[in-house]
């Protein structure tokens, strides 16, 4: 059950104290004082929610008590309701300037007094709720600012990663990003059959290599005690000191490190593709001179063979013509043999022309590849 608000009643009239106490008995806890000094002394031990304060008090008067309460950071928000038999404008202005929230004139109606105290309590509750909302909003804003700053580390790393052309450069950039979170981390980047293991302690430390080789098969995100492992394809990140005592920060770090690891893996894939492209280009560049030399050799052989074949066909035609004299063939038979020989020689010439065209196309293709590689 929620505790009732506490009201300090300060008045030097015992009868009036009893009346005030009775009027508030059902809705509030009460503490009564006949002097301002007693109220201030008790205030050091117990803080009230509301103060009913008589102006005319022996010793320290009501105005001074109010000023002391409003001048203290711990008690400045306590609502103060003045009680006085003086109802002139000057008295009310003095009460207002002293910091009072309301003014009750003697003699008063107990029901009216209770209503005013209830209003003061409701206003106090609303003010406290506003303070809590403001505090929550401030904490939320601070958390958002911290989160934006931490997310900025991720964005900065992603931007830097595009300029990283090797495992070593990417590993250095990733470690630098993790240092912004004040984390003790080790990471492994795998490219082909090789792996790079680095941390702030150095490179390829045997124990770190052994641990990372083991945890790389532990799942996407795996946490054991204060350590957390992030596995994304070609990248494994091991955080040794997750801030478990701060659950909110721990959650943000898990999210951000996961983004860093995923971004590093994407860049590793690009580096792998770039290295493969460089390897293929180097292979083509190395093969092109051999292809060109082979084509030139084929073309030279073709020309030499073509001349030899042409000479052989000429000699064949001469020998064929001479043989007609001794063979005793009819004119029709000689024409048939001559036509047959001419047909086969034309087919051989056509075949030579096709081969020459193929060699030209291969040379043009080699020249195109050289142009592509020069760009």
C-alpha positions as CSV (number, residue, x, y, z in Angstrom):
1,X,0.0,0.0,0.0
2,X,1.3,3.4,-0.9
3,X,2.4,5.5,2.0
4,X,0.4,8.7,2.7
5,X,2.1,12.1,2.2
6,X,3.8,13.6,5.3
7,X,2.7,17.1,6.4
8,X,4.6,19.3,8.8
9,X,2.3,21.6,10.7
10,X,4.0,24.6,12.3
11,X,1.9,26.9,14.6
12,X,2.4,28.2,18.1
13,X,-1.3,27.8,19.0
14,X,-1.9,24.3,20.5
15,X,-5.6,24.4,19.9
16,X,-5.1,25.3,16.2
17,X,-2.5,22.5,15.9
18,X,-5.2,20.0,17.1
19,X,-7.7,21.4,14.6
20,X,-5.2,21.2,11.7
21,X,-4.2,17.7,12.8
22,X,-7.8,16.5,12.9
23,X,-8.6,18.0,9.5
24,X,-5.7,16.1,7.8
25,X,-5.9,12.9,9.8
26,X,-7.7,10.7,7.1
27,X,-5.5,11.7,4.2
28,X,-2.0,12.5,5.5
29,X,0.6,11.7,8.0
30,X,1.3,14.6,10.3
31,X,4.1,16.1,12.5
32,X,3.3,19.2,14.6
33,X,5.7,21.9,15.8
34,X,5.1,25.0,17.9
35,X,8.3,26.8,16.7
36,X,10.3,27.3,13.5
37,X,13.5,26.1,15.1
38,X,11.9,22.7,15.9
39,X,10.6,22.3,12.4
40,X,14.1,23.0,10.8
41,X,15.8,20.6,13.3
42,X,13.4,17.8,12.4
43,X,13.8,18.6,8.7
44,X,17.4,17.5,8.9
45,X,16.1,14.0,9.9
46,X,12.9,13.7,7.9
47,X,11.8,15.4,4.7
48,X,8.1,16.3,4.6
49,X,6.0,16.4,1.4
50,X,4.1,19.6,2.4
51,X,4.5,22.3,5.1
52,X,1.6,24.2,6.7
53,X,3.4,27.3,8.2
54,X,2.1,30.0,10.5
55,X,3.5,33.5,9.8
56,X,3.6,34.6,13.5
57,X,6.0,32.3,15.3
58,X,8.2,32.8,18.3
59,X,11.9,33.0,17.4
60,X,12.4,32.3,13.7
61,X,9.3,33.6,12.0
62,X,7.4,32.0,9.2
63,X,9.0,34.1,6.4
64,X,12.5,33.1,7.5
65,X,11.6,29.4,7.8
66,X,10.2,29.5,4.2
67,X,13.2,31.3,2.9
68,X,15.5,28.7,4.5
69,X,13.5,25.9,3.0
70,X,13.5,27.4,-0.5
71,X,17.2,28.3,-0.3
72,X,18.2,24.7,0.3
73,X,18.5,22.4,-2.8
74,X,17.1,19.4,-0.9
75,X,14.0,21.2,0.3
76,X,13.3,23.8,-2.3
77,X,10.5,21.8,-4.0
78,X,8.5,21.3,-0.8
79,X,5.1,23.1,-1.2
80,X,4.6,25.7,1.6
81,X,1.1,26.8,2.6
82,X,1.1,29.9,4.8
83,X,-1.5,30.3,7.6
84,X,-2.2,33.9,8.9
85,X,-4.9,36.1,10.4
86,X,-3.6,39.0,8.3
87,X,-5.3,39.0,4.9
88,X,-4.0,42.2,3.4
89,X,-2.2,42.4,0.0
90,X,1.2,43.3,1.5
91,X,1.2,40.1,3.6
92,X,0.2,38.0,0.6
93,X,3.0,39.5,-1.5
94,X,5.5,38.9,1.2
95,X,4.4,35.2,1.3
96,X,4.7,35.0,-2.5
97,X,8.1,36.5,-2.6
98,X,9.3,34.2,0.2
99,X,8.4,31.2,-2.1
100,X,5.0,30.1,-0.7
101,X,2.6,28.1,-2.9
102,X,-0.7,29.1,-1.2
103,X,-2.2,31.3,1.6
104,X,-4.9,30.3,4.1
105,X,-6.7,32.9,6.2
106,X,-7.6,32.4,9.8
107,X,-10.2,31.5,10.8
108,X,-10.5,28.8,8.1
109,X,-13.0,26.1,7.2
110,X,-11.4,22.7,7.8
111,X,-12.9,21.4,4.6
112,X,-11.4,24.3,2.6
113,X,-8.0,23.7,4.3
114,X,-8.2,20.0,3.4
115,X,-9.0,20.8,-0.2
116,X,-6.0,23.2,-0.5
117,X,-3.6,20.6,1.0
118,X,-5.0,18.0,-1.4
119,X,-4.4,20.3,-4.3
120,X,-0.8,21.0,-3.1
121,X,-0.2,17.2,-2.9
122,X,-1.6,16.6,-6.4
123,X,0.6,19.4,-7.8
124,X,3.6,17.8,-6.0
125,X,2.8,14.4,-7.5
126,X,2.5,16.0,-11.0
127,X,5.8,17.8,-10.5
128,X,7.5,14.6,-9.4
129,X,6.1,12.8,-12.4
130,X,7.4,15.5,-14.6
131,X,10.9,15.3,-13.0
132,X,10.8,11.5,-13.5
133,X,9.8,12.0,-17.2
134,X,12.5,14.6,-17.7
135,X,15.1,12.3,-16.1
136,X,14.0,9.4,-18.3
137,X,14.1,11.7,-21.3
138,X,17.5,12.9,-20.4
139,X,18.8,9.3,-19.9
140,X,17.2,8.3,-23.1
141,X,18.8,11.2,-25.0
142,X,22.2,10.4,-23.4
143,X,21.8,6.8,-24.3
144,X,20.9,7.8,-27.9
145,X,23.9,10.1,-28.1
146,X,26.2,7.3,-26.9
147,X,24.6,4.8,-29.3
148,X,25.1,7.3,-32.2
149,X,28.7,7.8,-31.2
150,X,29.2,4.0,-31.1
151,X,27.4,3.5,-34.4
152,X,29.7,6.2,-35.8
153,X,32.7,3.9,-35.1
154,X,31.0,1.2,-37.3
155,X,30.3,3.7,-40.1
156,X,33.9,5.0,-39.9
157,X,35.3,1.5,-40.1
158,X,33.1,0.6,-43.1
159,X,34.4,3.7,-44.8
160,X,38.0,2.9,-44.1
161,X,37.6,-0.7,-45.1
162,X,37.1,0.2,-48.7
163,X,40.7,1.4,-48.8
164,X,42.1,-1.8,-47.3
165,X,43.6,-4.0,-50.0
166,X,45.1,-6.7,-47.8
167,X,44.3,-8.8,-44.7
168,X,46.9,-6.9,-42.7
169,X,45.3,-3.5,-43.5
170,X,41.8,-4.7,-42.8
171,X,42.9,-6.4,-39.5
172,X,44.6,-3.2,-38.3
173,X,41.4,-1.1,-39.2
174,X,39.2,-3.6,-37.3
175,X,41.4,-3.6,-34.2
176,X,41.4,0.2,-34.2
177,X,37.6,0.3,-34.3
178,X,37.4,-2.1,-31.4
179,X,39.7,0.1,-29.4
180,X,37.1,2.8,-29.5
181,X,34.9,0.6,-27.4
182,X,37.8,0.0,-24.9
183,X,37.6,-3.8,-25.6
184,X,40.4,-6.4,-25.4
185,X,39.9,-8.3,-28.6
186,X,41.6,-10.8,-30.9
187,X,40.6,-11.6,-34.4
188,X,41.3,-13.9,-37.3
189,X,40.9,-13.1,-41.0
190,X,40.9,-16.0,-43.4
191,X,41.8,-15.8,-47.1
192,X,42.0,-18.9,-49.2
193,X,44.0,-21.5,-47.3
194,X,45.8,-18.8,-45.2
195,X,44.7,-17.1,-42.0
196,X,45.9,-13.9,-40.2
197,X,45.5,-13.8,-36.4
198,X,46.1,-10.5,-34.7
199,X,45.4,-8.7,-31.4
200,X,46.8,-5.8,-29.4
201,X,49.3,-8.4,-28.0
202,X,50.8,-9.1,-31.4
203,X,50.5,-11.4,-34.5
204,X,50.2,-15.2,-34.7
205,X,50.5,-15.8,-31.0
206,X,50.3,-19.6,-30.6
207,X,47.6,-19.5,-27.9
208,X,45.4,-17.0,-29.6
209,X,45.7,-18.9,-32.9
210,X,44.7,-22.1,-31.1
211,X,41.7,-20.5,-29.4
212,X,40.4,-18.7,-32.5
213,X,40.8,-21.9,-34.6
214,X,38.6,-23.6,-32.0
215,X,35.9,-21.0,-31.5
216,X,35.5,-20.3,-35.3
217,X,33.2,-23.2,-35.4
218,X,31.1,-22.1,-32.3
219,X,28.2,-20.5,-34.2
220,X,27.5,-17.0,-35.4
221,X,27.5,-15.4,-31.9
222,X,28.6,-17.4,-28.9
223,X,29.2,-16.0,-25.4
224,X,30.8,-17.8,-22.5
225,X,31.3,-15.8,-19.3
226,X,32.8,-12.4,-20.1
227,X,34.0,-13.6,-23.6
228,X,32.0,-13.3,-26.8
229,X,32.7,-14.8,-30.2
230,X,31.5,-13.4,-33.5
231,X,31.8,-15.6,-36.6
232,X,31.0,-14.1,-40.0
233,X,32.3,-16.2,-42.9
234,X,36.0,-15.3,-43.2
235,X,36.2,-13.3,-40.0
236,X,36.2,-14.4,-36.3
237,X,36.3,-11.7,-33.5
238,X,36.9,-12.7,-29.9
239,X,36.0,-10.1,-27.2
240,X,37.6,-11.0,-23.9
241,X,36.0,-8.4,-21.6
242,X,32.3,-7.9,-22.4
243,X,30.9,-5.4,-19.9
244,X,28.4,-7.7,-18.3
245,X,27.7,-5.4,-15.4
246,X,26.2,-2.8,-17.8
247,X,23.5,-4.8,-19.6
248,X,22.5,-1.9,-21.9
249,X,26.1,-1.2,-23.0
250,X,26.8,-4.9,-23.4
251,X,23.8,-5.2,-25.7
252,X,25.0,-2.2,-27.8
253,X,28.5,-3.7,-28.1
254,X,27.1,-7.1,-29.2
255,X,25.1,-5.3,-32.0
256,X,28.0,-3.1,-33.1
257,X,30.7,-5.7,-33.0
258,X,28.4,-8.0,-35.1
259,X,28.1,-5.2,-37.6
260,X,31.9,-4.7,-37.6
261,X,32.5,-8.4,-38.1
262,X,29.9,-8.6,-40.9
263,X,31.4,-5.6,-42.7
264,X,34.9,-7.0,-42.4
265,X,33.7,-10.3,-43.9
266,X,32.1,-8.4,-46.8
267,X,35.4,-6.6,-47.4
268,X,37.4,-9.9,-47.1
269,X,35.2,-11.3,-49.9
270,X,36.0,-8.3,-52.0
271,X,39.7,-8.7,-51.3
272,X,39.5,-12.3,-52.3
273,X,37.7,-11.5,-55.5
274,X,40.2,-8.7,-56.3
275,X,43.1,-11.1,-55.7
276,X,41.5,-13.7,-57.9
277,X,41.0,-11.1,-60.6
278,X,44.6,-10.0,-60.3
279,X,45.8,-13.6,-60.5
280,X,43.7,-14.2,-63.7
281,X,44.9,-11.0,-65.2
282,X,48.5,-12.0,-64.5
283,X,47.9,-15.4,-66.1
284,X,46.4,-13.8,-69.2
285,X,49.2,-11.3,-69.4
286,X,51.8,-14.1,-69.2
287,X,50.0,-16.3,-71.7
288,X,49.4,-13.6,-74.4
289,X,53.0,-13.3,-75.6
290,X,53.1,-17.1,-76.0
291,X,49.8,-17.1,-77.9
292,X,51.1,-14.3,-80.1
293,X,54.4,-16.1,-80.7
294,X,52.6,-19.4,-81.5
295,X,50.2,-17.6,-84.0
296,X,53.2,-16.0,-85.7
297,X,54.9,-19.4,-86.0
298,X,51.7,-21.0,-87.3
299,X,51.3,-18.3,-89.9
300,X,55.0,-18.7,-91.0
301,X,54.6,-22.4,-91.3
302,X,51.3,-22.0,-93.2
303,X,53.0,-19.6,-95.7
304,X,55.9,-22.0,-96.2
305,X,53.6,-25.0,-96.6
306,X,51.4,-23.0,-98.9
307,X,54.3,-22.2,-101.2
308,X,55.4,-25.8,-101.2
309,X,51.9,-27.0,-101.9
310,X,51.5,-24.6,-104.7
311,X,54.8,-25.7,-106.2
312,X,53.7,-29.3,-105.9
313,X,50.4,-28.6,-107.7
314,X,52.2,-26.9,-110.5
315,X,54.6,-29.8,-110.9
316,X,51.7,-32.3,-110.7
317,X,49.9,-30.5,-113.6
318,X,53.1,-30.5,-115.7
319,X,53.7,-34.3,-115.0
320,X,50.1,-35.0,-115.7
321,X,50.3,-33.3,-119.1
322,X,53.4,-35.2,-120.0
323,X,51.9,-38.5,-119.1
324,X,49.1,-38.0,-121.6
325,X,51.6,-38.5,-124.5
326,X,52.6,-42.0,-123.4
327,X,49.3,-43.2,-122.0
328,X,47.5,-43.2,-125.3
329,X,44.3,-41.7,-123.8
330,X,41.5,-40.3,-125.9
331,X,40.9,-36.6,-125.7
332,X,37.8,-37.1,-123.7
333,X,39.7,-39.1,-121.1
334,X,42.4,-36.5,-120.9
335,X,39.8,-33.8,-120.3
336,X,38.2,-35.8,-117.5
337,X,41.5,-36.3,-115.7
338,X,42.4,-32.7,-116.1
339,X,39.0,-31.5,-114.8
340,X,39.3,-33.9,-111.8
341,X,42.8,-32.7,-111.0
342,X,41.7,-29.0,-111.2
343,X,38.8,-29.7,-108.9
344,X,40.9,-31.2,-106.2
345,X,43.5,-28.4,-106.4
346,X,40.8,-25.7,-106.1
347,X,39.5,-27.5,-103.0
348,X,43.0,-27.5,-101.5
349,X,43.4,-23.8,-102.2
350,X,40.0,-23.1,-100.5
351,X,41.1,-25.1,-97.5
352,X,44.3,-23.0,-97.3
353,X,42.3,-19.8,-97.5
354,X,40.0,-20.9,-94.6
355,X,43.0,-21.7,-92.5
356,X,44.5,-18.3,-93.2
357,X,41.2,-16.7,-92.1
358,X,41.2,-18.6,-88.8
359,X,44.7,-17.5,-88.1
360,X,43.7,-13.9,-88.7
361,X,40.8,-14.2,-86.3
362,X,43.0,-15.6,-83.6
363,X,45.4,-12.8,-84.0
364,X,42.6,-10.2,-83.8
365,X,41.4,-11.9,-80.6
366,X,44.9,-11.7,-79.0
367,X,45.1,-8.0,-80.0
368,X,41.7,-7.4,-78.3
369,X,42.9,-9.0,-75.1
370,X,46.0,-6.9,-75.1
371,X,43.9,-3.7,-75.5
372,X,41.7,-4.8,-72.6
373,X,44.7,-5.4,-70.3
374,X,46.1,-2.0,-71.1
375,X,43.1,-0.1,-69.8
